[in-house]
Every structure is written in C-alpha cells, then in structure tokens.
C-alpha cells in the first residue's frame, strides 16, 4: 500500500520560514511529477508548486520567489521550502503524486499538514 506522509507544518510569524516534507512509502516503482497543494478555510484547494521527474518546476504566482520545491528521488521525498511567509499562506498543505507500483498507476494524496502564519 502506497502512502504519502507530510511533516514540517506549524505556527510561524510573518516573514518566517518553514520546510515541508512529504515522503512516499510502499512498493513504489516510479513517481512522476510531485505537487504541493493547499487549502485555506472556506476556499478551494489550489496548486502551489510542481516538480517533474526531470526536476522542472512550476509555481503559483502567489508564491513565486518565496517558495522552492525540490525532491530527493532516492528517498521518494518532495520538499517545499517556504520563506517570507505571509498570513495569507495559512492553510493545510497537501502533497500529491502519481505513483506506479508493480500492479497499477494511481494518484495519492497525503493527509495534510497545517501551516499557520500569525503574529
């Protein structure tokens, strides 16, 4: 059974930094692109950042220049370095990936990690 497990969320003051991690576990053959989404209270889930298997990256306009997505393929892990955090970054952050096992290709969500930016 494949699982995605996020960690690294918490409470931080405006202007501060956090680093999120998302580790995939299970009988994994390959992972294509990996993504970070976020969902603020009362809002729809939105795509924050994407990194392909070839390590090309894309970001939402609202986080460009502040967030950096990276991955460690040996560890099946994706990271999100978040700098200069703003109150509007407060949300639950989810990782998402399409993962191939020996039997099937499927998409998976992590359980989410809360990020709160407040003074």
Beta strands, then each sheet from edge to edge (+ up, - down):
strand 1: 3-7
strand 2: 10-12
strand 3: 18-25
strand 4: 30-39
strand 5: 46-51
strand 6: 57-59
strand 7: 67-72
strand 8: 77-82
strand 9: 91-100
strand 10: 105-109
strand 11: 113-117
sheet 1: 1+ 3- 8+ 7-
sheet 2: 2+ 11+ 9- 4+ 5- 6+
sheet 3: 2+ 11+ 9- 10+
end
